[in-house]
Amino acid sequence: MTIISISRGTLAGATLVAEKLASDLQLPCVSREVVIDAARDGGINESNITEQMDALPTSLFNNYSKERDTYLWYMRSALCQRATQGSYVYHGNACHLLLANISSMLRVNVVAPMPYRCKAVMENQQLDLKAAEKYIQNIDKWRSKWVRHLYGVDWHDPSLYDLVINLEKLSVDEACQLISQTAALPQFSRNDKTQAELTNMALVSRVSAELAKGGELFTGQIKLSAENNILTISGKARSKEACDVIHHAAKQSIGDAELHFEVVAAMDDVSWKI
C-alpha cells in the first residue's frame, strides 16, 4: 500500500472519505497534526499559521520569506518521516505537492457540487443558503491563492491528481471503494524502489529543514542529495565559518546516515570534503 493524499475544497466531503478509507484499509489518518508538528519544530507559531491559512496571503509568507520556506521544509520532513514508518491516508494542505517526488503516491481530489457543499455549511455553521455560498466562495478563493503562493500551481488543475472523485452521485462508501481499487494497482505499490525513494527524501528533507531553521540554507548556494543512506552536500558557502556551521548542523540532524560534505567557501575558494 502507498501514501494516499486526498485534497478537497471547503466541506466537499473529503474528510469523511479520508477517515472512512483509513478505517477500511486499517491505516493511520493524518491531517492537522502534521501542520502543528511542522510549525512547532520550525519555531513558527502554530496559531499564526492557521490564522493565515484562513485569510489571503500576507507578509508572513511573502515570496522571499525565510519562515515560509522553513515551514514547508518542516512540513515535507514530517510527512516523509511518517512515510518511512508506513503507509497512511493524508487529507488537506497539499501533501501531494510537498511529496511530488514520491512516484508511488496516490493523489486524489474529492469534489462536490455547490448544493452538496452548501448543505454541509448550513448544517455546520448555522448559515442560510446565501451566506453559505459566500462562505464557500471566500474559503475556496483563499485556499486557491495560498496554494499558488506556496507551490506556484493551480490546485484545480486535474493533471495534479491521479483520481478525481465527484460526490454528486457517489456515496462516501463508493468513493472509498474506487480509491481502494486504484491504490491496489501495481504503480501505487510500496516496494524496495519506492522505499528507497522515501528514505532518501526523508534524509534530505530532515537536514534541509534544520539548515533552513538556522538560515544556512538561504545564505549560500548549496545542494543536498541522498542515495543509499549517504547524504551529499555540495555547493558554495559565504566563508569557511559558514562551511563549519553547515557541516555541524548536518551532523547534528543526519542520524545514522553517512555525510559527504563538498562545499566551497566563496571567500577563500577552499573545498571542504569530509
C-alpha contacts under 8 A as a table, 3 or more apart, distances in Angstrom:
res1	aa1	res2	aa2	distance
1	M	87	S	6.35
1	M	183	A	6.74
1	M	184	A	6.97
1	M	188	F	7.00
1	M	189	S	5.32
1	M	190	R	5.50
2	T	87	S	5.48
2	T	88	Y	7.43
2	T	104	S	6.26
2	T	105	M	5.73
2	T	106	L	6.90
2	T	183	A	6.96
2	T	188	F	5.81
2	T	189	S	5.71
2	T	190	R	5.47
3	I	83	A	7.07
3	I	87	S	5.10
3	I	88	Y	5.35
3	I	89	V	6.17
3	I	90	Y	7.65
3	I	104	S	7.50
3	I	105	M	4.99
3	I	106	L	6.29
4	I	87	S	7.87
4	I	88	Y	6.45
4	I	89	V	4.81
4	I	90	Y	6.17
4	I	105	M	5.98
4	I	106	L	4.82
4	I	107	R	6.21
4	I	108	V	7.31
4	I	183	A	7.81
5	S	89	V	6.02
5	S	90	Y	4.84
5	S	91	H	5.84
5	S	95	C	6.12
5	S	96	H	5.91
5	S	105	M	7.34
5	S	106	L	6.20
5	S	107	R	5.07
5	S	108	V	5.92
6	I	14	A	6.85
6	I	18	A	6.80
6	I	89	V	7.45
6	I	90	Y	6.04
6	I	91	H	4.62
6	I	92	G	6.70
6	I	107	R	6.39
6	I	108	V	4.75
6	I	109	N	5.61
6	I	110	V	6.88
7	S	14	A	7.04
7	S	91	H	5.78
7	S	92	G	5.44
7	S	93	N	7.56
7	S	94	A	6.60
7	S	107	R	7.91
7	S	108	V	6.22
7	S	109	N	4.72
7	S	110	V	6.21
8	R	11	L	7.73
8	R	12	A	6.17
8	R	13	G	7.72
8	R	14	A	5.66
8	R	91	H	7.76
8	R	92	G	6.79
8	R	109	N	5.86
8	R	110	V	5.23
8	R	111	V	6.24
9	G	12	A	5.49
9	G	110	V	7.71
9	G	111	V	6.68
9	G	140	D	6.38
10	T	117	R	7.36
10	T	136	I	6.13
10	T	139	I	6.69
10	T	140	D	6.59
11	L	14	A	7.28
11	L	15	T	7.91
11	L	117	R	5.67
11	L	120	A	6.46
11	L	121	V	6.93
12	A	110	V	6.77
12	A	111	V	5.51
12	A	112	A	5.19
12	A	113	P	7.99
12	A	116	Y	7.46
12	A	117	R	5.60
12	A	167	L	7.92
13	G	16	L	5.46
13	G	17	V	6.39
13	G	110	V	7.17
13	G	111	V	7.53
13	G	112	A	7.35
13	G	117	R	7.96
13	G	167	L	7.52
13	G	172	V	7.80
14	A	17	V	4.90
14	A	18	A	5.97
14	A	91	H	7.42
14	A	110	V	5.52
14	A	111	V	7.61
15	T	18	A	5.07
15	T	19	E	6.11
15	T	91	H	6.80
16	L	19	E	5.30
16	L	20	K	6.05
16	L	172	V	7.00
17	V	20	K	5.23
17	V	21	L	5.87
17	V	172	V	5.58
17	V	173	D	7.66
17	V	175	A	7.01
17	V	176	C	6.28
18	A	21	L	5.11
18	A	22	A	6.04
18	A	29	C	6.98
18	A	89	V	6.50
18	A	90	Y	7.20
18	A	91	H	6.49
19	E	22	A	5.22
19	E	23	S	6.22
19	E	29	C	6.24
20	K	23	S	5.09
20	K	24	D	6.12
20	K	172	V	7.73
20	K	173	D	7.58
20	K	176	C	7.10
21	L	24	D	5.03
21	L	25	L	6.09
21	L	89	V	7.67
21	L	176	C	5.38
21	L	179	I	7.98
21	L	180	S	7.58
22	A	25	L	5.20
22	A	26	Q	5.60
22	A	27	L	4.83
22	A	28	P	6.09
22	A	29	C	5.63
22	A	88	Y	7.33
22	A	89	V	5.92
23	S	26	Q	4.91
23	S	27	L	6.48
23	S	28	P	7.97
24	D	27	L	7.92
25	L	180	S	7.83
27	L	87	S	6.70
27	L	88	Y	5.23
27	L	89	V	6.70
28	P	87	S	7.65
28	P	88	Y	5.01
28	P	89	V	6.28
29	C	88	Y	6.04
29	C	89	V	4.89
29	C	90	Y	5.91
29	C	91	H	7.88
30	V	33	E	6.95
30	V	34	V	7.19
30	V	88	Y	6.95
30	V	89	V	6.08
30	V	90	Y	4.73
30	V	91	H	6.71
31	S	34	V	6.05
31	S	35	V	7.46
31	S	90	Y	5.69
31	S	91	H	5.49
31	S	92	G	6.26
31	S	93	N	7.98
32	R	35	V	5.25
32	R	36	I	6.49
32	R	92	G	7.87
33	E	36	I	5.05
33	E	37	D	6.09
34	V	37	D	5.04
34	V	38	A	6.01
34	V	75	M	6.73
34	V	78	A	6.42
34	V	79	L	7.12
35	V	38	A	5.24
35	V	39	A	6.14
35	V	46	E	7.70
35	V	75	M	6.61
36	I	39	A	5.26
36	I	40	R	6.09
36	I	46	E	5.86
37	D	40	R	5.21
37	D	41	D	5.98
37	D	75	M	7.92
37	D	78	A	7.30
38	A	41	D	5.27
38	A	42	G	5.91
38	A	71	Y	6.32
38	A	74	Y	4.81
38	A	75	M	4.98
38	A	78	A	6.48
39	A	42	G	5.17
39	A	43	G	6.16
39	A	44	I	4.80
39	A	45	N	6.25
39	A	46	E	5.29
39	A	49	I	7.51
39	A	71	Y	6.18
39	A	74	Y	7.40
39	A	75	M	7.92
40	R	43	G	5.22
40	R	44	I	5.85
40	R	45	N	6.79
40	R	46	E	6.59
41	D	44	I	7.61
41	D	74	Y	7.08
42	G	70	T	6.40
42	G	71	Y	6.09
42	G	74	Y	6.24
42	G	209	A	7.62
42	G	213	K	6.12
43	G	213	K	7.70
44	I	48	N	7.80
44	I	49	I	7.78
44	I	67	E	7.32
44	I	71	Y	7.45
45	N	48	N	5.36
45	N	49	I	6.67
46	E	49	I	5.05
46	E	50	T	6.43
47	S	50	T	5.25
47	S	51	E	6.03
48	N	51	E	5.16
48	N	52	Q	6.02
49	I	52	Q	5.25
49	I	53	M	6.22
50	T	53	M	5.09
50	T	54	D	6.66
51	E	54	D	5.44
51	E	55	A	6.94
52	Q	55	A	5.24
52	Q	56	L	7.14
52	Q	57	P	6.86
52	Q	58	T	7.65
52	Q	60	L	7.84
53	M	56	L	7.41
53	M	57	P	7.68
53	M	142	W	7.59
53	M	143	R	7.26
53	M	146	W	7.27
54	D	139	I	7.10
54	D	142	W	6.80
54	D	143	R	7.74
55	A	142	W	5.97
56	L	142	W	5.32
56	L	145	K	6.96
56	L	146	W	7.17
57	P	60	L	7.62
57	P	61	F	6.78
57	P	62	N	7.49
57	P	142	W	7.83
57	P	145	K	7.15
57	P	146	W	6.21
57	P	149	H	7.35
58	T	61	F	6.17
58	T	62	N	6.38
59	S	62	N	4.84
59	S	65	S	7.91
60	L	65	S	7.24
60	L	67	E	7.34
60	L	68	R	7.35
61	F	64	Y	7.71
61	F	65	S	5.44
61	F	67	E	6.63
61	F	68	R	4.82
62	N	65	S	5.13
62	N	68	R	7.29
63	N	149	H	7.49
64	Y	68	R	7.91
65	S	68	R	5.18
65	S	69	D	6.59
66	K	69	D	5.34
66	K	70	T	5.97
66	K	212	A	7.54
66	K	215	G	7.65
66	K	218	F	7.79
67	E	70	T	5.09
67	E	71	Y	5.95
68	R	71	Y	5.27
68	R	72	L	6.34
68	R	150	L	7.87
69	D	72	L	5.11
69	D	73	W	6.21
69	D	212	A	7.34
70	T	73	W	5.19
70	T	74	Y	6.26
70	T	209	A	6.17
70	T	212	A	5.23
70	T	213	K	5.85
71	Y	74	Y	5.17
71	Y	75	M	6.10
72	L	75	M	4.96
72	L	76	R	6.09
72	L	98	L	7.73
73	W	76	R	5.07
73	W	77	S	6.01
73	W	205	S	6.19
73	W	206	R	7.77
73	W	208	S	6.70
73	W	209	A	4.91
73	W	212	A	7.55
74	Y	77	S	4.90
74	Y	78	A	6.00
74	Y	205	S	7.47
74	Y	206	R	7.37
74	Y	209	A	5.35
75	M	78	A	5.20
75	M	79	L	6.26
75	M	98	L	7.72
76	R	79	L	5.25
76	R	80	C	6.07
76	R	98	L	5.65
76	R	99	L	6.76
76	R	205	S	6.37
77	S	80	C	5.05
77	S	81	Q	6.06
77	S	202	A	5.98
77	S	205	S	4.86
77	S	206	R	5.16
77	S	209	A	7.05
78	A	81	Q	5.30
78	A	82	R	6.38
79	L	82	R	5.28
79	L	83	A	6.19
79	L	95	C	7.81
79	L	99	L	7.88
80	C	83	A	4.91
80	C	84	T	6.31
80	C	99	L	7.70
80	C	198	L	6.55
80	C	199	T	7.90
80	C	201	M	6.81
80	C	202	A	4.85
80	C	205	S	7.66
81	Q	84	T	5.35
81	Q	85	Q	6.75
81	Q	202	A	5.75
82	R	85	Q	5.28
82	R	86	G	6.66
82	R	87	S	7.90
83	A	86	G	5.23
83	A	87	S	5.83
83	A	88	Y	7.27
83	A	198	L	6.84
84	T	87	S	7.99
84	T	195	Q	7.10
84	T	198	L	6.00
84	T	199	T	6.21
84	T	202	A	7.50
90	Y	95	C	7.14
91	H	94	A	7.98
91	H	95	C	7.55
92	G	95	C	7.00
94	A	97	L	5.44
94	A	98	L	6.63
94	A	147	V	7.60
95	C	98	L	5.11
95	C	99	L	6.09
96	H	99	L	5.35
96	H	100	A	5.64
96	H	105	M	7.65
96	H	107	R	6.04
97	L	100	A	4.99
97	L	151	Y	7.27
99	L	102	I	5.75
100	A	103	S	7.44
102	I	105	M	5.73
102	I	194	T	7.18
102	I	197	E	6.61
102	I	198	L	6.85
103	S	188	F	7.89
103	S	194	T	7.14
104	S	187	Q	6.13
104	S	188	F	4.44
104	S	189	S	6.34
104	S	190	R	6.96
104	S	194	T	6.61
105	M	188	F	6.25
106	L	161	Y	7.90
106	L	162	D	6.40
106	L	163	L	7.94
106	L	183	A	6.62
106	L	188	F	6.40
107	R	160	L	7.56
107	R	161	Y	4.84
107	R	162	D	5.17
107	R	163	L	6.47
108	V	161	Y	5.62
108	V	162	D	6.05
108	V	163	L	4.85
108	V	164	V	5.77
108	V	165	I	7.51
108	V	179	I	7.89
109	N	161	Y	6.47
109	N	163	L	6.39
109	N	164	V	4.74
109	N	165	I	6.27
110	V	164	V	5.95
110	V	165	I	4.92
110	V	166	N	6.08
110	V	167	L	7.30
111	V	164	V	7.39
111	V	165	I	6.13
111	V	166	N	4.89
111	V	167	L	6.34
112	A	116	Y	6.26
112	A	117	R	6.59
112	A	166	N	5.35
112	A	167	L	5.08
112	A	168	E	5.68
113	P	116	Y	5.51
113	P	117	R	6.51
113	P	166	N	7.86
113	P	167	L	7.71
113	P	168	E	6.19
114	M	117	R	5.06
114	M	118	C	5.86
114	M	133	E	7.61
115	P	118	C	5.01
115	P	119	K	6.11
116	Y	119	K	5.37
116	Y	120	A	6.62
116	Y	168	E	7.33
117	R	120	A	5.19
117	R	121	V	6.29
117	R	136	I	7.82
118	C	121	V	5.05
118	C	122	M	5.95
118	C	129	L	6.60
118	C	132	A	5.49
118	C	133	E	6.09
118	C	136	I	7.58
119	K	122	M	5.14
119	K	123	E	6.27
119	K	129	L	7.90
120	A	123	E	5.25
120	A	124	N	6.09
121	V	124	N	5.05
121	V	125	Q	5.46
121	V	126	Q	7.34
121	V	127	L	7.03
121	V	132	A	5.81
121	V	136	I	7.98
122	M	125	Q	5.48
122	M	126	Q	5.03
122	M	127	L	4.67
122	M	128	D	6.02
122	M	129	L	6.77
122	M	132	A	5.98
123	E	126	Q	5.49
123	E	127	L	7.40
127	L	131	A	5.84
127	L	132	A	5.74
128	D	131	A	5.43
128	D	132	A	6.05
129	L	132	A	5.06
129	L	133	E	6.24
130	K	133	E	5.28
130	K	134	K	6.39
131	A	134	K	5.13
131	A	135	Y	6.08
132	A	135	Y	5.02
132	A	136	I	6.24
133	E	136	I	5.26
133	E	137	Q	6.18
134	K	137	Q	5.11
134	K	138	N	6.14
135	Y	138	N	5.29
135	Y	139	I	6.27
136	I	139	I	5.25
136	I	140	D	6.00
137	Q	140	D	5.19
137	Q	141	K	6.08
138	N	141	K	5.11
138	N	142	W	6.21
139	I	142	W	5.12
139	I	143	R	6.09
140	D	143	R	5.21
140	D	144	S	5.97
141	K	144	S	5.18
141	K	145	K	6.22
142	W	145	K	5.19
142	W	146	W	6.17
143	R	146	W	4.96
143	R	147	V	6.18
144	S	147	V	5.31
144	S	148	R	6.29
144	S	154	D	6.85
144	S	155	W	6.39
145	K	148	R	5.18
145	K	149	H	5.87
146	W	149	H	4.87
146	W	150	L	5.96
147	V	150	L	5.26
147	V	151	Y	5.59
147	V	152	G	6.80
147	V	153	V	6.57
147	V	154	D	6.96
147	V	155	W	6.47
148	R	151	Y	5.39
148	R	152	G	4.24
148	R	153	V	4.80
148	R	154	D	5.84
148	R	155	W	7.48
149	H	152	G	5.74
153	V	157	D	7.98
154	D	157	D	5.57
155	W	160	L	7.48
157	D	160	L	5.91
158	P	161	Y	5.61
158	P	164	V	7.27
159	S	162	D	7.44
161	Y	164	V	6.74
163	L	179	I	7.87
165	I	175	A	6.89
166	N	169	K	7.15
166	N	170	L	6.96
167	L	170	L	4.79
167	L	171	S	6.37
167	L	172	V	7.41
167	L	175	A	7.50
170	L	174	E	5.83
170	L	175	A	6.22
171	S	174	E	5.13
171	S	175	A	6.18
172	V	175	A	5.08
172	V	176	C	6.20
173	D	176	C	5.12
173	D	177	Q	6.30
174	E	177	Q	5.02
174	E	178	L	6.39
175	A	178	L	5.21
175	A	179	I	6.36
176	C	179	I	5.12
176	C	180	S	6.01
177	Q	180	S	5.10
177	Q	181	Q	6.12
178	L	181	Q	5.22
178	L	182	T	6.23
179	I	182	T	5.08
179	I	183	A	6.04
180	S	183	A	5.07
180	S	184	A	6.33
181	Q	184	A	5.27
181	Q	185	L	7.04
182	T	185	L	5.52
182	T	188	F	7.90
183	A	188	F	5.67
183	A	189	S	7.36
184	A	188	F	6.72
184	A	189	S	6.85
185	L	188	F	5.72
185	L	189	S	6.78
186	P	189	S	5.18
190	R	193	K	8.00
190	R	194	T	5.90
190	R	195	Q	6.75
191	N	194	T	5.40
191	N	195	Q	6.00
192	D	195	Q	5.05
192	D	196	A	6.14
193	K	196	A	5.18
193	K	197	E	6.38
194	T	197	E	4.90
194	T	198	L	6.22
195	Q	198	L	5.07
195	Q	199	T	6.16
196	A	199	T	5.04
196	A	200	N	6.09
196	A	228	N	7.51
197	E	200	N	5.28
197	E	201	M	6.04
198	L	201	M	5.12
198	L	202	A	5.91
199	T	202	A	5.13
199	T	203	L	6.25
199	T	229	N	7.56
200	N	203	L	5.23
200	N	204	V	6.31
200	N	225	S	7.74
200	N	226	A	5.09
200	N	227	E	5.87
200	N	228	N	7.37
200	N	229	N	6.80
201	M	204	V	5.19
201	M	205	S	5.97
201	M	226	A	7.33
202	A	205	S	5.23
202	A	206	R	5.95
203	L	206	R	5.28
203	L	207	V	6.37
203	L	226	A	6.94
203	L	229	N	7.80
203	L	231	L	7.30
203	L	254	I	7.00
204	V	207	V	5.50
204	V	208	S	5.91
204	V	224	L	6.23
204	V	225	S	6.21
204	V	226	A	6.35
204	V	231	L	7.16
205	S	208	S	4.96
205	S	209	A	5.92
206	R	209	A	5.27
206	R	210	E	6.60
206	R	253	S	7.00
206	R	254	I	7.64
207	V	210	E	5.19
207	V	211	L	6.24
207	V	249	A	7.83
207	V	250	A	5.88
207	V	253	S	5.73
207	V	254	I	6.31
208	S	211	L	5.03
208	S	212	A	5.95
208	S	217	L	6.95
208	S	224	L	7.55
209	A	212	A	5.00
209	A	213	K	6.13
210	E	213	K	5.09
210	E	214	G	6.37
210	E	249	A	6.87
210	E	250	A	7.67
210	E	253	S	7.10
211	L	214	G	5.26
211	L	215	G	6.01
211	L	216	E	5.10
211	L	217	L	5.05
211	L	246	I	6.97
211	L	249	A	6.57
211	L	250	A	7.41
212	A	215	G	4.89
212	A	216	E	6.06
212	A	217	L	4.88
212	A	218	F	6.84
213	K	216	E	7.83
214	G	217	L	7.74
215	G	218	F	5.64
215	G	219	T	6.57
216	E	219	T	5.33
216	E	220	G	6.87
216	E	242	A	7.58
216	E	245	V	7.67
216	E	246	I	6.29
217	L	220	G	6.59
217	L	221	Q	7.75
217	L	222	I	7.01
218	F	221	Q	7.54
219	T	237	A	7.19
219	T	238	R	7.18
220	G	235	G	7.93
220	G	236	K	5.87
220	G	237	A	4.49
220	G	238	R	5.96
221	Q	235	G	5.53
221	Q	236	K	5.01
221	Q	237	A	6.24
222	I	233	I	6.70
222	I	234	S	5.51
222	I	235	G	4.22
222	I	236	K	5.73
222	I	237	A	7.08
222	I	263	V	7.42
223	K	232	T	7.99
223	K	233	I	5.64
223	K	234	S	5.29
223	K	235	G	5.95
224	L	231	L	7.01
224	L	232	T	5.74
224	L	233	I	4.69
224	L	234	S	6.67
225	S	231	L	5.84
225	S	232	T	5.34
225	S	233	I	6.75
226	A	229	N	6.54
226	A	230	I	5.44
226	A	231	L	4.40
226	A	232	T	6.08
227	E	230	I	5.32
227	E	231	L	6.75
229	N	257	A	5.06
229	N	258	E	6.40
230	I	257	A	5.63
230	I	258	E	4.65
230	I	259	L	5.85
230	I	260	H	7.06
231	L	254	I	8.00
231	L	257	A	6.91
231	L	258	E	6.13
231	L	259	L	4.98
231	L	260	H	6.01
232	T	259	L	6.03
232	T	260	H	4.58
232	T	261	F	5.87
232	T	262	E	7.29
233	I	259	L	7.75
233	I	260	H	6.35
233	I	261	F	5.05
233	I	262	E	5.84
233	I	263	V	6.84
234	S	261	F	6.36
234	S	262	E	4.53
234	S	263	V	4.79
234	S	264	V	7.75
235	G	262	E	6.84
235	G	263	V	4.90
235	G	264	V	6.09
236	K	263	V	5.35
236	K	264	V	4.59
236	K	265	A	5.76
236	K	266	A	5.98
237	A	240	K	7.58
237	A	242	A	5.98
237	A	243	C	5.98
237	A	263	V	6.73
237	A	264	V	6.19
237	A	265	A	5.01
237	A	266	A	5.77
238	R	242	A	6.00
238	R	243	C	7.74
238	R	265	A	5.82
238	R	266	A	5.16
238	R	267	M	6.35
239	S	242	A	5.08
239	S	243	C	6.36
239	S	265	A	4.64
239	S	266	A	5.72
239	S	267	M	5.41
239	S	268	D	7.10
240	K	243	C	4.96
240	K	244	D	6.31
240	K	265	A	5.24
240	K	267	M	7.75
240	K	268	D	7.59
240	K	270	V	7.79
241	E	244	D	5.06
241	E	245	V	6.34
242	A	245	V	5.04
242	A	246	I	6.21
242	A	265	A	7.70
243	C	246	I	5.20
243	C	247	H	6.08
243	C	263	V	6.77
243	C	264	V	7.78
243	C	265	A	6.53
243	C	272	W	7.69
244	D	247	H	5.08
244	D	248	H	6.07
245	V	248	H	5.17
245	V	249	A	6.14
246	I	249	A	5.20
246	I	250	A	6.10
247	H	250	A	5.17
247	H	251	K	6.18
247	H	261	F	7.20
248	H	251	K	5.17
248	H	252	Q	6.23
249	A	252	Q	5.16
249	A	253	S	6.50
250	A	253	S	5.35
250	A	254	I	5.75
251	K	254	I	5.38
251	K	255	G	7.64
251	K	259	L	7.52
252	Q	255	G	7.35
254	I	257	A	5.78
254	I	258	E	7.68
254	I	259	L	7.65
259	L	274	I	7.31
260	H	273	K	6.80
260	H	274	I	5.68
261	F	272	W	6.54
261	F	273	K	4.96
261	F	274	I	5.04
262	E	271	S	6.40
262	E	272	W	5.29
262	E	273	K	4.54
262	E	274	I	7.07
263	V	271	S	5.59
263	V	272	W	5.29
263	V	273	K	6.95
264	V	269	D	5.73
264	V	270	V	5.36
264	V	271	S	4.25
264	V	272	W	6.19
265	A	268	D	5.80
265	A	269	D	5.10
265	A	270	V	5.35
265	A	271	S	6.50
265	A	272	W	7.80
266	A	269	D	5.07
266	A	270	V	7.56
